[in-house]
Amino acid sequence: MKFGALMRSLWVVGGIIVLAVLVNLCFYTVSENEQVIITQFGRPVGQPIRQAGFHFKVPFIQTVNRIDKRVLEWDGRANEMPTRDKLYIVVDSFGRWQISDPLQYFTRLRDERSALSRLDDIIGSEMRNAIAKHDLIEIVRTVKDRKAAIDASPEAQTFNQLLPISIGRTAIEREVVRAAAPN
């Protein structure tokens, strides 16, 4: 009699464990800072899931691919680049980016490492182009309309005047962002 009761309790415990595993395989959660692409045999199925909560998937057939919703950072390597006036400067660039179309991101890149590599290529190239088109003074100075203090002596006037620039660093930064943006 005791052996039969023990076997029944083992079957009940085993059934509960199997049921818990099946529930775990069928349901998944999406947090507020992520979005999910469901794939079936490696191909995306349906639209991205952007709302946080508890969701259902077909076990063993569908896979959950989590994609970050937050603003992500890109930090480029410091590179030595020539300016238009043939002076070499070291430029260290950085950027902030966010995945706005998770389905396109997933089909083209699959992961964040690929995206960062692509950003290295695009922004690094545009940064080199912008640096090569401008003189050092334009890259260093922030705005084009900055005035210099001038001494009263005639000799000092030539040393205190700032060289004229056409645009300034802020405009060059906007130029790089515009050139790197998708068309």
C-alpha positions as a printed NumPy array, in Angstrom:
array([[  0.   ,   0.   ,   0.   ],
       [  2.772,   2.433,   0.855],
       [  4.577,   1.614,  -2.401],
       [  1.433,   2.45 ,  -4.464],
       [  0.963,   5.806,  -2.699],
       [  4.639,   6.64 ,  -3.249],
       [  4.334,   5.815,  -6.966],
       [  1.214,   7.989,  -7.312],
       [  2.939,  10.941,  -5.632],
       [  5.981,  10.491,  -7.915],
       [  3.68 ,  10.509, -10.947],
       [  1.944,  13.67 ,  -9.68 ],
       [  5.259,  15.425,  -9.017],
       [  6.59 ,  14.276, -12.42 ],
       [  3.397,  15.513, -14.115],
       [  3.717,  18.905, -12.415],
       [  7.347,  19.19 , -13.527],
       [  6.468,  18.262, -17.133],
       [  3.579,  20.756, -17.097],
       [  5.887,  23.496, -15.721],
       [  8.446,  22.801, -18.461],
       [  5.746,  22.946, -21.171],
       [  4.379,  26.218, -19.8  ],
       [  7.938,  27.587, -19.734],
       [  8.425,  26.564, -23.378],
       [  5.086,  28.044, -24.527],
       [  5.197,  31.423, -22.796],
       [  7.772,  34.18 , -22.59 ],
       [  7.956,  37.664, -21.126],
       [  8.94 ,  40.923, -22.794],
       [ 10.406,  43.615, -20.539],
       [  9.823,  47.343, -21.011],
       [ 13.303,  47.974, -22.392],
       [ 13.222,  45.362, -25.16 ],
       [ 11.304,  44.341, -28.26 ],
       [ 10.986,  40.826, -29.607],
       [ 11.093,  39.215, -33.039],
       [  9.665,  35.691, -33.202],
       [ 11.35 ,  33.432, -35.738],
       [ 10.124,  30.112, -37.037],
       [ 12.902,  27.959, -38.508],
       [ 15.122,  31.069, -38.689],
       [ 12.629,  33.328, -40.513],
       [ 10.742,  36.189, -38.823],
       [  7.054,  35.504, -38.217],
       [  4.585,  38.364, -37.82 ],
       [  5.272,  41.855, -36.561],
       [  7.731,  42.781, -33.801],
       [  6.322,  42.628, -30.286],
       [  6.971,  45.974, -28.62 ],
       [  4.602,  45.916, -25.653],
       [  5.86 ,  44.521, -22.375],
       [  4.094,  41.536, -20.842],
       [  3.437,  37.844, -21.052],
       [  3.209,  36.323, -24.566],
       [  2.675,  32.921, -26.228],
       [  4.843,  31.052, -28.754],
       [  4.815,  27.576, -30.281],
       [  7.361,  25.472, -28.369],
       [ 10.32 ,  23.869, -30.23 ],
       [  9.321,  25.598, -33.514],
       [  9.466,  29.297, -32.676],
       [ 12.401,  31.164, -31.163],
       [ 12.366,  34.45 , -29.231],
       [ 14.941,  37.047, -30.401],
       [ 15.286,  39.985, -28.02 ],
       [ 16.307,  43.423, -29.327],
       [ 17.137,  46.387, -27.099],
       [ 14.737,  49.341, -27.194],
       [ 16.996,  51.782, -25.31 ],
       [ 19.388,  54.35 , -26.726],
       [ 22.63 ,  52.485, -27.396],
       [ 26.146,  53.851, -27.604],
       [ 28.793,  53.604, -30.276],
       [ 32.368,  54.609, -29.512],
       [ 34.643,  54.746, -32.525],
       [ 38.371,  54.193, -32.412],
       [ 40.608,  57.254, -32.272],
       [ 42.106,  57.716, -35.749],
       [ 44.686,  60.063, -37.196],
       [ 43.19 ,  62.001, -40.117],
       [ 44.56 ,  64.718, -42.441],
       [ 42.785,  68.072, -42.687],
       [ 42.463,  70.098, -45.887],
       [ 45.545,  72.122, -44.89 ],
       [ 47.534,  68.841, -44.59 ],
       [ 47.785,  68.788, -40.799],
       [ 47.161,  65.461, -39.089],
       [ 44.827,  65.373, -36.096],
       [ 43.595,  62.527, -33.913],
       [ 39.808,  62.292, -34.005],
       [ 37.893,  60.261, -31.435],
       [ 34.229,  60.002, -32.392],
       [ 31.183,  58.643, -30.6  ],
       [ 27.494,  58.343, -31.272],
       [ 24.157,  57.372, -29.779],
       [ 21.702,  55.245, -31.735],
       [ 18.417,  53.438, -31.318],
       [ 16.717,  50.624, -33.221],
       [ 13.559,  52.118, -34.716],
       [ 12.652,  49.257, -37.061],
       [ 13.42 ,  45.966, -35.278],
       [ 12.29 ,  43.742, -38.163],
       [ 14.607,  45.433, -40.664],
       [ 17.407,  45.437, -38.068],
       [ 16.97 ,  41.709, -37.477],
       [ 16.797,  40.737, -41.162],
       [ 19.84 ,  42.833, -42.121],
       [ 22.141,  42.651, -39.108],
       [ 20.862,  40.05 , -36.6  ],
       [ 22.902,  41.349, -33.644],
       [ 24.39 ,  44.441, -32.018],
       [ 27.979,  43.523, -32.908],
       [ 27.157,  43.626, -36.628],
       [ 25.392,  46.965, -36.176],
       [ 28.389,  48.475, -34.368],
       [ 30.694,  47.257, -37.137],
       [ 28.413,  48.858, -39.734],
       [ 28.384,  52.124, -37.757],
       [ 32.204,  52.01 , -37.664],
       [ 32.239,  51.818, -41.456],
       [ 29.623,  54.498, -42.127],
       [ 30.46 ,  57.12 , -39.503],
       [ 34.224,  56.585, -39.755],
       [ 34.099,  57.134, -43.506],
       [ 31.927,  60.245, -43.261],
       [ 34.136,  61.621, -40.479],
       [ 37.258,  61.19 , -42.66 ],
       [ 35.482,  62.906, -45.589],
       [ 34.41 ,  65.871, -43.441],
       [ 37.842,  66.304, -41.829],
       [ 39.576,  66.185, -45.234],
       [ 37.28 ,  68.935, -46.609],
       [ 38.035,  71.505, -43.874],
       [ 41.026,  73.345, -42.421],
       [ 42.165,  72.669, -38.86 ],
       [ 40.876,  76.037, -37.586],
       [ 37.352,  75.199, -38.799],
       [ 37.435,  71.822, -37.059],
       [ 38.746,  73.219, -33.779],
       [ 36.582,  76.33 , -33.477],
       [ 32.962,  75.836, -32.526],
       [ 31.222,  78.664, -34.378],
       [ 32.22 ,  80.833, -37.302],
       [ 31.355,  84.236, -35.786],
       [ 33.686,  84.19 , -32.762],
       [ 35.607,  87.476, -32.314],
       [ 39.18 ,  87.849, -31.034],
       [ 40.403,  90.464, -28.603],
       [ 42.779,  92.821, -30.384],
       [ 45.695,  94.635, -28.702],
       [ 46.174,  98.355, -29.257],
       [ 49.714,  97.995, -30.636],
       [ 50.028,  97.512, -34.4  ],
       [ 52.42 ,  94.535, -34.029],
       [ 50.103,  92.658, -31.67 ],
       [ 47.059,  92.99 , -33.942],
       [ 48.356,  90.436, -36.393],
       [ 48.973,  87.9  , -33.623],
       [ 45.625,  88.266, -31.819],
       [ 43.315,  88.05 , -34.798],
       [ 41.635,  84.725, -35.397],
       [ 41.796,  83.361, -38.885],
       [ 38.49 ,  83.6  , -40.734],
       [ 36.536,  80.374, -40.98 ],
       [ 33.547,  79.483, -43.092],
       [ 31.481,  77.138, -40.917],
       [ 32.905,  75.837, -37.592],
       [ 32.959,  72.499, -35.759],
       [ 29.235,  72.441, -34.924],
       [ 28.289,  72.704, -38.592],
       [ 30.868,  70.035, -39.498],
       [ 29.304,  67.699, -36.909],
       [ 25.862,  68.286, -38.445],
       [ 27.366,  67.613, -41.891],
       [ 28.691,  64.223, -40.709],
       [ 25.322,  63.292, -39.159],
       [ 23.464,  64.306, -42.326],
       [ 25.852,  62.357, -44.57 ],
       [ 25.705,  59.242, -42.366],
       [ 21.888,  59.254, -42.094],
       [ 19.914,  56.865, -44.313],
       [ 18.521,  58.321, -47.524]])
